[in-house]
Amino acid sequence: MSRLFITGTGLYTPPQAISNEELVAAYNDYARLFNESGADAIARGDRAAAELSSPAFIEKASGIRSRHVLDAGGILDPERMRPRLPRRGEDELSIQAEMSVTAAREALQRARRTPAEVDAVVVACSNLQRPYPAVAIEVQQALGIDGFAYDMNVACSSATFGIQNAADSVALGHARAVLVVNPEICSGHLNFRDRDSHFIFGDACTAILVESAPAEGSDAFEILGTRLRTVFSNNIRNDFGFLNPAEQPPREAGELLFRQNGRRVFREVVPMVESLILAHLDTLGIEAGTLRRLWLHQANLNMNLMIGKRVLGHGPSQDEAPVILDEYANTSSAGSIIAFHRHHDDLQPGDTGVICSFGAGYSAGSVVVRRHPARE
């Protein structure tokens, strides 16, 4: 079987950002308006009062301090509480395609490849802005790639599932190189009126190039193996879909957005991810203690610390398990790739690590990689 490599990564970061303090101020303004307008119903016990939030609560619960977003103004408007994104015409590049092209071009530059050397594009993310035509095919056209493209969704695990799909395509000879792109506009599916989740997500896009051999002058990571696992659960759910208008009785808009039972997710996903990584490493004959780095899904700091401790046998340092969610928040499938993109240059040839994502489904993906000597 041919060897497989990650030869380049790219990142698009939206220019706007929201701190915890700004987000809390907007949410608390909304909560006060909600309580004032429904004071009589609250007094009768017909409506629960909205509880105020605080930056300290957010950081303790998640480790998040800020997030990048496509539109801060609409989110921080207490009478709107959602992004304001101008509609684009059918002859214009879509928002997700535009993010994808930016991240993909950086990945190609780092890999020292041109679009002519790529045969496929996979757009893998939690939420697609339309069912069809595929955003991936739009990205393919915008980059000038000849070959094939498709969209896929495995929620927060979409990037690692996409990497395995790309690796399979290259290994089977269907493509010389495959771009996996993760355009996450998570602010679009978040209920900013929900105190327990209004702080969780941010927006970003990552790109990964997978191929059978690195270009000269590039630096790459060999993919030693991939492993995927899914177990059905309703504890993380998003019900927005094309059948919503046909439902009887219809649901409120807030019921269609992201929601989760955080405590149950923590209890059930941590051991699932631990067992996935350890079993994967055992299959490859790699001792967990020899790992140089874990690039974990960036959803919750406490969850990552627990997974790192169970895998490594001790509480991981920032060097062993880099954290980017303090700046980016949860960017769904992009999170583990942002961590990899920003924290891999210091690894030496032969160093091994694990890119791991996990989330709704439940789903989890493990990609074990080893730093490859740069080709001169």
C-alpha positions, 0 to 999 in steps of 0.5 A: 500500500502506498504511503500517505501524507498531509503536506499542507494546511491552511486557515481562514480566520474571520476579521471580526471577533467578540470577547466574552465581555462583549458577548455577555453584555449583549446577552444580559441586555437581551435577558433584561428586555425579555424579563421586562417584557414578560414580567407579568407571565414570570410573576404568574409562573407561566414563564421562566425568567432569563438568567444573566450570564458572566465572563467568569461563568463562560471561562470556567465552563469552557475555557473560551475567552473570545471567538472570531465571527463573520458578523459581530454586529448582528450577534451583539444586537440584543434585538437580533442576536444572530449574524447579519450576512448579506445575501449573495447572488447565484453568480457570486461566490458563496460565503462558504466557498469564499472561506474555503478558497482562502484556506485552500490556497494557503494549504496548496502554497505550504504543500508547494502544489498547484491546483493542476496537481490536485484531483479532488475537493471534499468540503466537510463541515457541520452545516452546509449553506445549501443542499446543492449544487455542492459547495465542494464543486463550487470550490473546485471551480473557483480553484481551477481543479479538474476532477471531482468534488463532494460535500459531507457532514459528520458534525464536529468530526467532519475533518478527520472523516474527510481525511480518511476519505481523502486518504482512501481516494489517494491510496486506491488511485482515484486521485493524486492529491485531495483537498479537504476543506472545513468551512464552519459558520457555527455562529449561524446555528447557535442560539445566542439567546440561550445562556447555557450555549450562547458562548460556545461557537465561533467561525473559521475555515481550515484546509488540508492537502492529502497526497502520496508523496511530498513535493520537493522543499515541502515539509509533511506529516506521514499518515500512519493510520486513520480510525473512525467510530460512531455511536448514535446519541441525541445529546448533541442535536441540530434539527434545522432542515428542509422539512421544517416548514412541512412539520405540524405543529411547527416548532419555534426557531430556537428549537431548530438550532444547536442544543446539547446535554453537556454533562452527559456528553462529557461523561459519554464522549471522554471514554469513547475518545480515550478508547478510540485513540488507545486502541488505534495506537495499539494497532499501530504498535505505538506507545501512548507515552511516546506521543509528542502531541495531541491535536484535539477537538477544541470544544471544551478545555476540561474535556480535552484535559481529561482526554489528554490525561487518560491517553498520556497518563498525566495531565497534558501541558499546553505543549503536549495538547495545544489549546486554541479554543480560548481565542477561537471557541468551538469551531466544530470540525475546524478546531483540531485542524486549527490546533495542528496548523498552528502548533506543528512547526516545532516537531522533529522528524520522527515525532508522532502525534494524533489529530482527533475530533469528536462530537455529535453523532456521537462521532470520533475520528483519529488520525495518527501522523509522524513528522516526515523529513523535509525534502530538499 
